[in-house]
Amino acid sequence: VQYMGCELKLVAVCDMLQEAAKAAVEKYGTAETKIFLGPNGYKDVIASDCDIVFLCTPPFFRPLHMKACCAAGKHVFAEKPIATDPRGIREFLACAAEMKRKGLSLQSGLVMRHEPANLELVGPVHRGEIGRIVSGRFYRCCKTPWVRPRNPGESNRDYLCRNWIHFREMGGDQIVEQAIHQADI
């Protein structure tokens, strides 16, 4: 796959759900891309010959996966949010500090801060042109994120993983998962 002038190779994918893993490989992988499934498959991805691990699972798992990536010396792209509770945030941040000491890269999924239109919008604020900000308000106007009906015979685990955005324990809540983009700007 070509991305921003670089040739990238998808080495391995892990997901709790086989259909999601297969879809990722069909879109970005090759015949050599390995698929790992289940709650411990992340260990196999990290043990593979990848250089960068993308943490795009439900946020509940992010601190655990981050810790494993740090221990293995892997660079990380971590989708937002980095965790769903204060303990997870502290664990993630401790790993981030360790990664910095090791010279490893960490990038977050807060994409709006890199979009030219948003940079232009917040430029005067960052340059102090509008004075000292004493309060603010933001809105997130969008439709309800996906709701995937329960499949016949589906386990609670799989249902939670497919609908994690609607469960505070799995995704944080709508503020840390969706409105974080506006708060970040």
ZAGUMAR-27588 format. One record per atom (N, C-alpha, C): atom name; residue number from 1; x, y, z; residue in one letter. Coordinates in nm, 2 decimals. Layout:
BEGIN
{"CA",NUM,{X,Y,Z},"A"}
...
//
This chain:
BEGIN
{"N",1,{0.09,-0.12,0.00},"V"}
{"CA",1,{0.00,0.00,0.00},"V"}
{"C",1,{0.09,0.12,0.00},"V"}
{"N",2,{0.06,0.22,-0.08},"Q"}
{"CA",2,{0.13,0.35,-0.09},"Q"}
{"C",2,{0.06,0.44,0.00},"Q"}
{"N",3,{0.13,0.51,0.09},"Y"}
{"CA",3,{0.08,0.61,0.18},"Y"}
{"C",3,{0.18,0.73,0.19},"Y"}
{"N",4,{0.14,0.85,0.15},"M"}
{"CA",4,{0.22,0.97,0.15},"M"}
{"C",4,{0.36,0.94,0.10},"M"}
{"N",5,{0.37,0.87,-0.01},"G"}
{"CA",5,{0.50,0.85,-0.08},"G"}
{"C",5,{0.58,0.73,-0.02},"G"}
{"N",6,{0.52,0.66,0.08},"C"}
{"CA",6,{0.59,0.55,0.14},"C"}
{"C",6,{0.52,0.42,0.10},"C"}
{"N",7,{0.60,0.32,0.09},"E"}
{"CA",7,{0.55,0.18,0.07},"E"}
{"C",7,{0.53,0.11,0.20},"E"}
{"N",8,{0.41,0.08,0.23},"L"}
{"CA",8,{0.37,0.01,0.36},"L"}
{"C",8,{0.33,-0.13,0.33},"L"}
{"N",9,{0.36,-0.22,0.42},"K"}
{"CA",9,{0.32,-0.36,0.41},"K"}
{"C",9,{0.25,-0.40,0.54},"K"}
{"N",10,{0.13,-0.44,0.52},"L"}
{"CA",10,{0.05,-0.49,0.63},"L"}
{"C",10,{0.10,-0.63,0.67},"L"}
{"N",11,{0.16,-0.65,0.78},"V"}
{"CA",11,{0.22,-0.78,0.82},"V"}
{"C",11,{0.12,-0.87,0.89},"V"}
{"N",12,{0.04,-0.81,0.98},"A"}
{"CA",12,{-0.05,-0.89,1.06},"A"}
{"C",12,{-0.16,-0.81,1.11},"A"}
{"N",13,{-0.28,-0.88,1.13},"V"}
{"CA",13,{-0.40,-0.81,1.18},"V"}
{"C",13,{-0.45,-0.90,1.29},"V"}
{"N",14,{-0.51,-0.83,1.39},"C"}
{"CA",14,{-0.58,-0.91,1.50},"C"}
{"C",14,{-0.71,-0.84,1.52},"C"}
{"N",15,{-0.81,-0.92,1.55},"D"}
{"CA",15,{-0.94,-0.87,1.58},"D"}
{"C",15,{-1.01,-0.98,1.66},"D"}
{"N",16,{-1.11,-0.94,1.74},"M"}
{"CA",16,{-1.19,-1.04,1.81},"M"}
{"C",16,{-1.28,-1.11,1.71},"M"}
{"N",17,{-1.31,-1.04,1.60},"L"}
{"CA",17,{-1.41,-1.09,1.50},"L"}
{"C",17,{-1.34,-1.12,1.37},"L"}
{"N",18,{-1.36,-1.24,1.33},"Q"}
{"CA",18,{-1.29,-1.29,1.21},"Q"}
{"C",18,{-1.33,-1.21,1.09},"Q"}
{"N",19,{-1.46,-1.17,1.07},"E"}
{"CA",19,{-1.50,-1.09,0.95},"E"}
{"C",19,{-1.43,-0.96,0.95},"E"}
{"N",20,{-1.41,-0.89,1.06},"A"}
{"CA",20,{-1.34,-0.77,1.06},"A"}
{"C",20,{-1.19,-0.78,1.02},"A"}
{"N",21,{-1.13,-0.88,1.07},"A"}
{"CA",21,{-0.99,-0.91,1.04},"A"}
{"C",21,{-0.97,-0.94,0.89},"A"}
{"N",22,{-1.06,-1.02,0.84},"K"}
{"CA",22,{-1.05,-1.05,0.70},"K"}
{"C",22,{-1.08,-0.93,0.61},"K"}
{"N",23,{-1.17,-0.84,0.65},"A"}
{"CA",23,{-1.20,-0.72,0.57},"A"}
{"C",23,{-1.08,-0.63,0.57},"A"}
{"N",24,{-1.00,-0.62,0.68},"A"}
{"CA",24,{-0.88,-0.54,0.68},"A"}
{"C",24,{-0.78,-0.59,0.59},"A"}
{"N",25,{-0.76,-0.72,0.59},"V"}
{"CA",25,{-0.66,-0.79,0.50},"V"}
{"C",25,{-0.70,-0.77,0.36},"V"}
{"N",26,{-0.83,-0.79,0.33},"E"}
{"CA",26,{-0.87,-0.77,0.19},"E"}
{"C",26,{-0.85,-0.63,0.14},"E"}
{"N",27,{-0.87,-0.53,0.22},"K"}
{"CA",27,{-0.85,-0.39,0.18},"K"}
{"C",27,{-0.70,-0.35,0.17},"K"}
{"N",28,{-0.62,-0.39,0.27},"Y"}
{"CA",28,{-0.49,-0.34,0.28},"Y"}
{"C",28,{-0.37,-0.45,0.28},"Y"}
{"N",29,{-0.41,-0.57,0.29},"G"}
{"CA",29,{-0.31,-0.67,0.30},"G"}
{"C",29,{-0.27,-0.75,0.17},"G"}
{"N",30,{-0.19,-0.85,0.19},"T"}
{"CA",30,{-0.15,-0.94,0.08},"T"}
{"C",30,{-0.18,-1.08,0.13},"T"}
{"N",31,{-0.14,-1.18,0.04},"A"}
{"CA",31,{-0.16,-1.32,0.07},"A"}
{"C",31,{-0.07,-1.36,0.19},"A"}
{"N",32,{0.03,-1.28,0.22},"E"}
{"CA",32,{0.13,-1.31,0.33},"E"}
{"C",32,{0.08,-1.25,0.46},"E"}
{"N",33,{-0.02,-1.16,0.46},"T"}
{"CA",33,{-0.06,-1.10,0.58},"T"}
{"C",33,{-0.12,-1.20,0.67},"T"}
{"N",34,{-0.07,-1.21,0.80},"K"}
{"CA",34,{-0.12,-1.30,0.90},"K"}
{"C",34,{-0.24,-1.25,0.97},"K"}
{"N",35,{-0.34,-1.33,1.00},"I"}
{"CA",35,{-0.46,-1.30,1.08},"I"}
{"C",35,{-0.45,-1.37,1.21},"I"}
{"N",36,{-0.47,-1.29,1.32},"F"}
{"CA",36,{-0.48,-1.35,1.45},"F"}
{"C",36,{-0.62,-1.31,1.51},"F"}
{"N",37,{-0.68,-1.40,1.58},"L"}
{"CA",37,{-0.81,-1.38,1.64},"L"}
{"C",37,{-0.81,-1.39,1.79},"L"}
{"N",38,{-0.91,-1.33,1.85},"G"}
{"CA",38,{-0.93,-1.35,1.99},"G"}
{"C",38,{-0.86,-1.25,2.08},"G"}
{"N",39,{-0.89,-1.26,2.21},"P"}
{"CA",39,{-0.84,-1.16,2.31},"P"}
{"C",39,{-0.68,-1.16,2.32},"P"}
{"N",40,{-0.61,-1.27,2.29},"N"}
{"CA",40,{-0.47,-1.27,2.30},"N"}
{"C",40,{-0.39,-1.26,2.17},"N"}
{"N",41,{-0.47,-1.24,2.06},"G"}
{"CA",41,{-0.40,-1.23,1.93},"G"}
{"C",41,{-0.31,-1.11,1.91},"G"}
{"N",42,{-0.33,-1.01,1.99},"Y"}
{"CA",42,{-0.25,-0.89,1.99},"Y"}
{"C",42,{-0.10,-0.93,2.01},"Y"}
{"N",43,{-0.08,-1.03,2.10},"K"}
{"CA",43,{0.05,-1.07,2.13},"K"}
{"C",43,{0.12,-1.13,2.01},"K"}
{"N",44,{0.05,-1.20,1.92},"D"}
{"CA",44,{0.11,-1.25,1.80},"D"}
{"C",44,{0.14,-1.14,1.70},"D"}
{"N",45,{0.06,-1.04,1.69},"V"}
{"CA",45,{0.09,-0.92,1.61},"V"}
{"C",45,{0.22,-0.86,1.65},"V"}
{"N",46,{0.23,-0.83,1.78},"I"}
{"CA",46,{0.34,-0.76,1.84},"I"}
{"C",46,{0.47,-0.85,1.82},"I"}
{"N",47,{0.45,-0.98,1.83},"A"}
{"CA",47,{0.57,-1.07,1.81},"A"}
{"C",47,{0.61,-1.08,1.66},"A"}
{"N",48,{0.53,-1.03,1.57},"S"}
{"CA",48,{0.56,-1.05,1.43},"S"}
{"C",48,{0.67,-0.95,1.39},"S"}
{"N",49,{0.71,-0.95,1.27},"D"}
{"CA",49,{0.82,-0.86,1.22},"D"}
{"C",49,{0.77,-0.72,1.19},"D"}
{"N",50,{0.66,-0.68,1.25},"C"}
{"CA",50,{0.62,-0.54,1.22},"C"}
{"C",50,{0.70,-0.44,1.29},"C"}
{"N",51,{0.71,-0.32,1.23},"D"}
{"CA",51,{0.78,-0.20,1.29},"D"}
{"C",51,{0.68,-0.12,1.37},"D"}
{"N",52,{0.56,-0.10,1.32},"I"}
{"CA",52,{0.46,-0.01,1.38},"I"}
{"C",52,{0.34,-0.09,1.41},"I"}
{"N",53,{0.28,-0.07,1.53},"V"}
{"CA",53,{0.15,-0.13,1.57},"V"}
{"C",53,{0.05,-0.03,1.57},"V"}
{"N",54,{-0.06,-0.05,1.50},"F"}
{"CA",54,{-0.18,0.04,1.51},"F"}
{"C",54,{-0.27,-0.01,1.61},"F"}
{"N",55,{-0.30,0.07,1.71},"L"}
{"CA",55,{-0.39,0.03,1.82},"L"}
{"C",55,{-0.53,0.09,1.79},"L"}
{"N",56,{-0.62,0.01,1.73},"C"}
{"CA",56,{-0.75,0.06,1.68},"C"}
{"C",56,{-0.86,-0.03,1.74},"C"}
{"N",57,{-0.83,-0.10,1.84},"T"}
{"CA",57,{-0.93,-0.18,1.91},"T"}
{"C",57,{-1.02,-0.09,2.00},"T"}
{"N",58,{-1.12,-0.15,2.06},"P"}
{"CA",58,{-1.20,-0.06,2.15},"P"}
{"C",58,{-1.10,-0.01,2.26},"P"}
{"N",59,{-1.12,0.12,2.30},"P"}
{"CA",59,{-1.03,0.19,2.39},"P"}
{"C",59,{-1.00,0.12,2.52},"P"}
{"N",60,{-1.10,0.03,2.56},"F"}
{"CA",60,{-1.08,-0.04,2.69},"F"}
{"C",60,{-0.94,-0.12,2.69},"F"}
{"N",61,{-0.90,-0.17,2.57},"F"}
{"CA",61,{-0.79,-0.25,2.56},"F"}
{"C",61,{-0.66,-0.17,2.54},"F"}
{"N",62,{-0.67,-0.04,2.51},"R"}
{"CA",62,{-0.55,0.03,2.47},"R"}
{"C",62,{-0.44,0.03,2.57},"R"}
{"N",63,{-0.46,0.05,2.70},"P"}
{"CA",63,{-0.34,0.05,2.79},"P"}
{"C",63,{-0.27,-0.08,2.79},"P"}
{"N",64,{-0.34,-0.19,2.79},"L"}
{"CA",64,{-0.28,-0.33,2.79},"L"}
{"C",64,{-0.20,-0.35,2.66},"L"}
{"N",65,{-0.25,-0.31,2.55},"H"}
{"CA",65,{-0.18,-0.32,2.42},"H"}
{"C",65,{-0.06,-0.23,2.41},"H"}
{"N",66,{-0.08,-0.11,2.46},"M"}
{"CA",66,{0.03,-0.01,2.47},"M"}
{"C",66,{0.15,-0.07,2.55},"M"}
{"N",67,{0.12,-0.12,2.66},"K"}
{"CA",67,{0.22,-0.18,2.75},"K"}
{"C",67,{0.30,-0.29,2.68},"K"}
{"N",68,{0.23,-0.37,2.61},"A"}
{"CA",68,{0.30,-0.48,2.53},"A"}
{"C",68,{0.38,-0.43,2.42},"A"}
{"N",69,{0.33,-0.33,2.35},"C"}
{"CA",69,{0.41,-0.27,2.24},"C"}
{"C",69,{0.54,-0.20,2.29},"C"}
{"N",70,{0.52,-0.13,2.40},"C"}
{"CA",70,{0.64,-0.07,2.47},"C"}
{"C",70,{0.75,-0.17,2.51},"C"}
{"N",71,{0.70,-0.28,2.57},"A"}
{"CA",71,{0.79,-0.38,2.61},"A"}
{"C",71,{0.86,-0.45,2.50},"A"}
{"N",72,{0.79,-0.46,2.38},"A"}
{"CA",72,{0.85,-0.52,2.26},"A"}
{"C",72,{0.93,-0.42,2.18},"A"}
{"N",73,{0.93,-0.30,2.21},"G"}
{"CA",73,{1.01,-0.20,2.13},"G"}
{"C",73,{0.95,-0.16,2.00},"G"}
{"N",74,{0.81,-0.16,2.00},"K"}
{"CA",74,{0.74,-0.12,1.87},"K"}
{"C",74,{0.70,0.02,1.87},"K"}
{"N",75,{0.70,0.08,1.76},"H"}
{"CA",75,{0.64,0.22,1.74},"H"}
{"C",75,{0.49,0.20,1.74},"H"}
{"N",76,{0.42,0.30,1.78},"V"}
{"CA",76,{0.27,0.29,1.80},"V"}
{"C",76,{0.20,0.41,1.74},"V"}
{"N",77,{0.09,0.37,1.67},"F"}
{"CA",77,{-0.02,0.47,1.64},"F"}
{"C",77,{-0.13,0.43,1.72},"F"}
{"N",78,{-0.18,0.51,1.81},"A"}
{"CA",78,{-0.29,0.48,1.90},"A"}
{"C",78,{-0.41,0.57,1.87},"A"}
{"N",79,{-0.52,0.50,1.83},"E"}
{"CA",79,{-0.64,0.58,1.81},"E"}
{"C",79,{-0.68,0.64,1.94},"E"}
{"N",80,{-0.76,0.74,1.93},"K"}
{"CA",80,{-0.82,0.81,2.05},"K"}
{"C",80,{-0.94,0.74,2.09},"K"}
{"N",81,{-0.98,0.74,2.21},"P"}
{"CA",81,{-0.91,0.79,2.33},"P"}
{"C",81,{-0.81,0.68,2.37},"P"}
{"N",82,{-0.71,0.73,2.45},"I"}
{"CA",82,{-0.60,0.63,2.49},"I"}
{"C",82,{-0.65,0.54,2.60},"I"}
{"N",83,{-0.76,0.57,2.66},"A"}
{"CA",83,{-0.81,0.48,2.77},"A"}
{"C",83,{-0.95,0.52,2.80},"A"}
{"N",84,{-1.01,0.44,2.89},"T"}
{"CA",84,{-1.15,0.47,2.93},"T"}
{"C",84,{-1.17,0.52,3.07},"T"}
{"N",85,{-1.06,0.52,3.15},"D"}
{"CA",85,{-1.07,0.55,3.29},"D"}
{"C",85,{-0.94,0.61,3.34},"D"}
{"N",86,{-0.93,0.67,3.46},"P"}
{"CA",86,{-0.81,0.73,3.50},"P"}
{"C",86,{-0.69,0.63,3.52},"P"}
{"N",87,{-0.72,0.52,3.57},"R"}
{"CA",87,{-0.61,0.42,3.58},"R"}
{"C",87,{-0.55,0.38,3.45},"R"}
{"N",88,{-0.64,0.36,3.35},"G"}
{"CA",88,{-0.59,0.33,3.21},"G"}
{"C",88,{-0.51,0.44,3.15},"G"}
{"N",89,{-0.55,0.57,3.18},"I"}
{"CA",89,{-0.48,0.68,3.13},"I"}
{"C",89,{-0.34,0.69,3.19},"I"}
{"N",90,{-0.33,0.67,3.32},"R"}
{"CA",90,{-0.20,0.67,3.39},"R"}
{"C",90,{-0.11,0.56,3.34},"R"}
{"N",91,{-0.16,0.44,3.31},"E"}
{"CA",91,{-0.08,0.33,3.26},"E"}
{"C",91,{-0.03,0.37,3.12},"E"}
{"N",92,{-0.12,0.42,3.03},"F"}
{"CA",92,{-0.08,0.46,2.90},"F"}
{"C",92,{0.03,0.57,2.90},"F"}
{"N",93,{0.01,0.67,2.98},"L"}
{"CA",93,{0.11,0.78,2.99},"L"}
{"C",93,{0.24,0.73,3.04},"L"}
{"N",94,{0.24,0.64,3.13},"A"}
{"CA",94,{0.37,0.58,3.18},"A"}
{"C",94,{0.44,0.51,3.07},"A"}
{"N",95,{0.36,0.43,2.99},"C"}
{"CA",95,{0.42,0.37,2.87},"C"}
{"C",95,{0.47,0.47,2.77},"C"}
{"N",96,{0.40,0.58,2.75},"A"}
{"CA",96,{0.44,0.68,2.66},"A"}
{"C",96,{0.58,0.74,2.70},"A"}
{"N",97,{0.59,0.76,2.83},"A"}
{"CA",97,{0.72,0.82,2.88},"A"}
{"C",97,{0.83,0.71,2.86},"A"}
{"N",98,{0.80,0.59,2.88},"E"}
{"CA",98,{0.90,0.48,2.86},"E"}
{"C",98,{0.94,0.47,2.71},"E"}
{"N",99,{0.84,0.49,2.63},"M"}
{"CA",99,{0.87,0.48,2.48},"M"}
{"C",99,{0.96,0.60,2.44},"M"}
{"N",100,{0.94,0.71,2.50},"K"}
{"CA",100,{1.02,0.83,2.47},"K"}
{"C",100,{1.16,0.80,2.51},"K"}
{"N",101,{1.18,0.74,2.63},"R"}
{"CA",101,{1.32,0.71,2.68},"R"}
{"C",101,{1.38,0.61,2.58},"R"}
{"N",102,{1.30,0.52,2.52},"K"}
{"CA",102,{1.36,0.42,2.43},"K"}
{"C",102,{1.38,0.47,2.29},"K"}
{"N",103,{1.33,0.59,2.26},"G"}
{"CA",103,{1.34,0.65,2.13},"G"}
{"C",103,{1.24,0.59,2.03},"G"}
{"N",104,{1.12,0.55,2.09},"L"}
{"CA",104,{1.01,0.49,2.00},"L"}
{"C",104,{0.91,0.60,1.97},"L"}
{"N",105,{0.85,0.60,1.86},"S"}
{"CA",105,{0.75,0.69,1.82},"S"}
{"C",105,{0.61,0.65,1.87},"S"}
{"N",106,{0.53,0.76,1.90},"L"}
{"CA",106,{0.39,0.74,1.94},"L"}
{"C",106,{0.31,0.85,1.88},"L"}
{"N",107,{0.21,0.81,1.80},"Q"}
{"CA",107,{0.12,0.91,1.74},"Q"}
{"C",107,{-0.02,0.88,1.78},"Q"}
{"N",108,{-0.10,0.99,1.80},"S"}
{"CA",108,{-0.24,0.97,1.84},"S"}
{"C",108,{-0.33,1.00,1.72},"S"}
{"N",109,{-0.45,0.95,1.74},"G"}
{"CA",109,{-0.55,0.96,1.63},"G"}
{"C",109,{-0.64,1.08,1.63},"G"}
{"N",110,{-0.58,1.19,1.69},"L"}
{"CA",110,{-0.66,1.32,1.69},"L"}
{"C",110,{-0.63,1.39,1.56},"L"}
{"N",111,{-0.70,1.35,1.45},"V"}
{"CA",111,{-0.67,1.39,1.32},"V"}
{"C",111,{-0.70,1.54,1.29},"V"}
{"N",112,{-0.80,1.60,1.36},"M"}
{"CA",112,{-0.84,1.73,1.32},"M"}
{"C",112,{-0.73,1.83,1.35},"M"}
{"N",113,{-0.64,1.81,1.44},"R"}
{"CA",113,{-0.54,1.90,1.47},"R"}
{"C",113,{-0.44,1.91,1.35},"R"}
{"N",114,{-0.44,1.83,1.25},"H"}
{"CA",114,{-0.35,1.83,1.14},"H"}
{"C",114,{-0.42,1.88,1.01},"H"}
{"N",115,{-0.55,1.90,1.01},"E"}
{"CA",115,{-0.62,1.95,0.89},"E"}
{"C",115,{-0.60,2.10,0.87},"E"}
{"N",116,{-0.56,2.14,0.75},"P"}
{"CA",116,{-0.53,2.28,0.72},"P"}
{"C",116,{-0.64,2.37,0.76},"P"}
{"N",117,{-0.77,2.34,0.74},"A"}
{"CA",117,{-0.88,2.43,0.77},"A"}
{"C",117,{-0.89,2.45,0.92},"A"}
{"N",118,{-0.87,2.35,1.00},"N"}
{"CA",118,{-0.87,2.36,1.15},"N"}
{"C",118,{-0.75,2.44,1.20},"N"}
{"N",119,{-0.63,2.42,1.14},"L"}
{"CA",119,{-0.51,2.49,1.18},"L"}
{"C",119,{-0.53,2.64,1.15},"L"}
{"N",120,{-0.59,2.67,1.04},"E"}
{"CA",120,{-0.62,2.81,1.01},"E"}
{"C",120,{-0.72,2.87,1.11},"E"}
{"N",121,{-0.82,2.79,1.14},"L"}
{"CA",121,{-0.92,2.84,1.24},"L"}
{"C",121,{-0.86,2.87,1.38},"L"}
{"N",122,{-0.78,2.78,1.43},"V"}
{"CA",122,{-0.72,2.80,1.56},"V"}
{"C",122,{-0.60,2.88,1.56},"V"}
{"N",123,{-0.54,2.92,1.45},"G"}
{"CA",123,{-0.42,2.99,1.44},"G"}
{"C",123,{-0.42,3.12,1.52},"G"}
{"N",124,{-0.52,3.21,1.51},"P"}
{"CA",124,{-0.53,3.33,1.58},"P"}
{"C",124,{-0.53,3.30,1.74},"P"}
{"N",125,{-0.60,3.19,1.77},"V"}
{"CA",125,{-0.60,3.16,1.92},"V"}
{"C",125,{-0.46,3.13,1.97},"V"}
{"N",126,{-0.39,3.04,1.89},"H"}
{"CA",126,{-0.26,3.00,1.94},"H"}
{"C",126,{-0.16,3.11,1.93},"H"}
{"N",127,{-0.18,3.21,1.84},"R"}
{"CA",127,{-0.09,3.32,1.84},"R"}
{"C",127,{-0.13,3.43,1.94},"R"}
{"N",128,{-0.23,3.41,2.01},"G"}
{"CA",128,{-0.28,3.51,2.11},"G"}
{"C",128,{-0.34,3.63,2.05},"G"}
{"N",129,{-0.39,3.63,1.93},"E"}
{"CA",129,{-0.45,3.74,1.86},"E"}
{"C",129,{-0.58,3.78,1.91},"E"}
{"N",130,{-0.65,3.69,1.98},"I"}
{"CA",130,{-0.79,3.72,2.03},"I"}
{"C",130,{-0.79,3.75,2.18},"I"}
{"N",131,{-0.67,3.75,2.24},"G"}
{"CA",131,{-0.67,3.77,2.38},"G"}
{"C",131,{-0.67,3.65,2.46},"G"}
{"N",132,{-0.68,3.66,2.59},"R"}
{"CA",132,{-0.68,3.55,2.69},"R"}
{"C",132,{-0.82,3.48,2.68},"R"}
{"N",133,{-0.82,3.35,2.66},"I"}
{"CA",133,{-0.94,3.28,2.66},"I"}
{"C",133,{-0.98,3.24,2.81},"I"}
{"N",134,{-1.10,3.27,2.85},"V"}
{"CA",134,{-1.14,3.25,2.99},"V"}
{"C",134,{-1.25,3.14,2.99},"V"}
{"N",135,{-1.31,3.11,2.88},"S"}
{"CA",135,{-1.41,3.00,2.88},"S"}
{"C",135,{-1.43,2.96,2.73},"S"}
{"N",136,{-1.50,2.85,2.72},"G"}
{"CA",136,{-1.52,2.80,2.58},"G"}
{"C",136,{-1.64,2.71,2.58},"G"}
{"N",137,{-1.69,2.68,2.46},"R"}
{"CA",137,{-1.80,2.59,2.44},"R"}
{"C",137,{-1.78,2.52,2.31},"R"}
{"N",138,{-1.81,2.40,2.30},"F"}
{"CA",138,{-1.80,2.33,2.17},"F"}
{"C",138,{-1.92,2.24,2.15},"F"}
{"N",139,{-1.95,2.21,2.03},"Y"}
{"CA",139,{-2.06,2.12,2.00},"Y"}
{"C",139,{-2.02,2.01,1.91},"Y"}
{"N",140,{-2.07,1.90,1.92},"R"}
{"CA",140,{-2.05,1.79,1.83},"R"}
{"C",140,{-2.18,1.75,1.76},"R"}
{"N",141,{-2.20,1.79,1.64},"C"}
{"CA",141,{-2.33,1.77,1.57},"C"}
{"C",141,{-2.31,1.66,1.47},"C"}
{"N",142,{-2.37,1.55,1.51},"C"}
{"CA",142,{-2.35,1.43,1.42},"C"}
{"C",142,{-2.46,1.33,1.46},"C"}
{"N",143,{-2.48,1.24,1.37},"K"}
{"CA",143,{-2.58,1.13,1.40},"K"}
{"C",143,{-2.52,1.03,1.50},"K"}
{"N",144,{-2.61,0.95,1.55},"T"}
{"CA",144,{-2.56,0.85,1.64},"T"}
{"C",144,{-2.47,0.75,1.57},"T"}
{"N",145,{-2.35,0.72,1.63},"P"}
{"CA",145,{-2.26,0.62,1.57},"P"}
{"C",145,{-2.34,0.49,1.55},"P"}
{"N",146,{-2.28,0.40,1.48},"W"}
{"CA",146,{-2.34,0.28,1.45},"W"}
{"C",146,{-2.40,0.20,1.57},"W"}
{"N",147,{-2.51,0.13,1.54},"V"}
{"CA",147,{-2.56,0.04,1.63},"V"}
{"C",147,{-2.58,-0.09,1.55},"V"}
{"N",148,{-2.51,-0.19,1.59},"R"}
{"CA",148,{-2.51,-0.32,1.52},"R"}
{"C",148,{-2.60,-0.42,1.60},"R"}
{"N",149,{-2.71,-0.47,1.54},"P"}
{"CA",149,{-2.80,-0.56,1.62},"P"}
{"C",149,{-2.73,-0.69,1.66},"P"}
{"N",150,{-2.77,-0.74,1.77},"R"}
{"CA",150,{-2.71,-0.87,1.81},"R"}
{"C",150,{-2.74,-0.98,1.71},"R"}
{"N",151,{-2.64,-1.05,1.68},"N"}
{"CA",151,{-2.66,-1.17,1.59},"N"}
{"C",151,{-2.71,-1.29,1.67},"N"}
{"N",152,{-2.79,-1.37,1.61},"P"}
{"CA",152,{-2.84,-1.49,1.68},"P"}
{"C",152,{-2.72,-1.58,1.73},"P"}
{"N",153,{-2.73,-1.61,1.86},"G"}
{"CA",153,{-2.62,-1.69,1.92},"G"}
{"C",153,{-2.49,-1.62,1.95},"G"}
{"N",154,{-2.49,-1.49,1.93},"E"}
{"CA",154,{-2.37,-1.41,1.95},"E"}
{"C",154,{-2.33,-1.40,2.10},"E"}
{"N",155,{-2.21,-1.41,2.13},"S"}
{"CA",155,{-2.16,-1.40,2.27},"S"}
{"C",155,{-2.17,-1.26,2.32},"S"}
{"N",156,{-2.18,-1.23,2.45},"N"}
{"CA",156,{-2.17,-1.10,2.50},"N"}
{"C",156,{-2.04,-1.03,2.46},"N"}
{"N",157,{-1.93,-1.10,2.46},"R"}
{"CA",157,{-1.80,-1.05,2.43},"R"}
{"C",157,{-1.80,-0.99,2.29},"R"}
{"N",158,{-1.85,-1.07,2.19},"D"}
{"CA",158,{-1.85,-1.03,2.06},"D"}
{"C",158,{-1.95,-0.91,2.03},"D"}
{"N",159,{-2.06,-0.91,2.10},"Y"}
{"CA",159,{-2.16,-0.80,2.09},"Y"}
{"C",159,{-2.09,-0.67,2.14},"Y"}
{"N",160,{-2.03,-0.68,2.26},"L"}
{"CA",160,{-1.96,-0.56,2.32},"L"}
{"C",160,{-1.85,-0.51,2.22},"L"}
{"N",161,{-1.77,-0.60,2.16},"C"}
{"CA",161,{-1.67,-0.56,2.08},"C"}
{"C",161,{-1.72,-0.50,1.95},"C"}
{"N",162,{-1.83,-0.54,1.90},"R"}
{"CA",162,{-1.89,-0.48,1.78},"R"}
{"C",162,{-1.96,-0.35,1.81},"R"}
{"N",163,{-2.01,-0.33,1.93},"N"}
{"CA",163,{-2.08,-0.21,1.97},"N"}
{"C",163,{-2.01,-0.13,2.08},"N"}
{"N",164,{-1.89,-0.14,2.09},"W"}
{"CA",164,{-1.81,-0.08,2.20},"W"}
{"C",164,{-1.84,0.06,2.23},"W"}
{"N",165,{-1.87,0.14,2.12},"I"}
{"CA",165,{-1.89,0.28,2.13},"I"}
{"C",165,{-2.01,0.32,2.23},"I"}
{"N",166,{-2.10,0.22,2.25},"H"}
{"CA",166,{-2.22,0.25,2.33},"H"}
{"C",166,{-2.20,0.20,2.47},"H"}
{"N",167,{-2.09,0.15,2.51},"F"}
{"CA",167,{-2.07,0.10,2.64},"F"}
{"C",167,{-1.95,0.18,2.71},"F"}
{"N",168,{-1.98,0.25,2.81},"R"}
{"CA",168,{-1.88,0.34,2.87},"R"}
{"C",168,{-1.75,0.26,2.91},"R"}
{"N",169,{-1.77,0.14,2.96},"E"}
{"CA",169,{-1.66,0.06,3.00},"E"}
{"C",169,{-1.56,0.02,2.88},"E"}
{"N",170,{-1.62,0.01,2.76},"M"}
{"CA",170,{-1.54,-0.03,2.65},"M"}
{"C",170,{-1.49,0.10,2.57},"M"}
{"N",171,{-1.56,0.20,2.56},"G"}
{"CA",171,{-1.52,0.32,2.48},"G"}
{"C",171,{-1.51,0.45,2.55},"G"}
{"N",172,{-1.53,0.45,2.68},"G"}
{"CA",172,{-1.52,0.58,2.75},"G"}
{"C",172,{-1.66,0.64,2.76},"G"}
{"N",173,{-1.70,0.72,2.67},"D"}
{"CA",173,{-1.83,0.78,2.65},"D"}
{"C",173,{-1.82,0.86,2.52},"D"}
{"N",174,{-1.93,0.93,2.49},"Q"}
{"CA",174,{-1.94,1.01,2.36},"Q"}
{"C",174,{-1.84,1.13,2.37},"Q"}
{"N",175,{-1.81,1.17,2.49},"I"}
{"CA",175,{-1.72,1.29,2.50},"I"}
{"C",175,{-1.58,1.25,2.46},"I"}
{"N",176,{-1.53,1.14,2.53},"V"}
{"CA",176,{-1.39,1.10,2.50},"V"}
{"C",176,{-1.37,1.03,2.37},"V"}
{"N",177,{-1.48,0.98,2.32},"E"}
{"CA",177,{-1.47,0.90,2.19},"E"}
{"C",177,{-1.50,0.99,2.07},"E"}
{"N",178,{-1.60,1.07,2.07},"Q"}
{"CA",178,{-1.63,1.15,1.96},"Q"}
{"C",178,{-1.61,1.30,1.98},"Q"}
{"N",179,{-1.66,1.36,2.08},"A"}
{"CA",179,{-1.65,1.51,2.10},"A"}
{"C",179,{-1.50,1.55,2.13},"A"}
{"N",180,{-1.42,1.45,2.16},"I"}
{"CA",180,{-1.27,1.48,2.19},"I"}
{"C",180,{-1.21,1.56,2.07},"I"}
{"N",181,{-1.26,1.54,1.95},"H"}
{"CA",181,{-1.20,1.61,1.84},"H"}
{"C",181,{-1.23,1.76,1.85},"H"}
{"N",182,{-1.35,1.80,1.89},"Q"}
{"CA",182,{-1.38,1.94,1.91},"Q"}
{"C",182,{-1.31,2.00,2.03},"Q"}
{"N",183,{-1.30,1.92,2.14},"A"}
{"CA",183,{-1.23,1.96,2.26},"A"}
{"C",183,{-1.08,1.98,2.23},"A"}
{"N",184,{-1.02,1.90,2.15},"D"}
{"CA",184,{-0.88,1.91,2.11},"D"}
{"C",184,{-0.86,2.04,2.03},"D"}
{"N",185,{-0.94,2.07,1.94},"I"}
{"CA",185,{-0.93,2.19,1.86},"I"}
{"C",185,{-0.94,2.31,1.96},"I"}
//
